[in-house]
Amino acid sequence: MNEIEALLKKIDAFREARNWNQYHNPKDLALSLSIEAAELLEDFQWKSSEQAVEENLENIEEEIADVLIYALTLCSELNLNVDKIVRDKIEKNGLKYPV
């Protein structure tokens, strides 16, 4: 089992223990992912990147974690192979934006 698969299992076990699976359909997970990404943006609003990181690093870390958790949960719900879809997208971007 690779690190991503282990992380997915940990996230799945956490939500199963709380019976949250009933709320974790693809639409609601996508909405939640977007909401968490917007919360991340709030840490940067009206500040330079440097100032935002200096003042809000702990919250930035938490919001990034929320975004990642929702994205990984969505992958789990859709039975997507995270490693494969990321590698496929990088390859596609390489063709679209050659060096």
Secondary structure, DSSP 8 states (H G I E B T S, - for coil): --HHHHHHHHHHHHHHHTT-GGG--HHHHHHHHHHHHHHHHHTTTTS-HHHHHHHHHHHHHHHHHHHHHHHHHHHHHTT--HHHHHHHHHHHHHHHS--
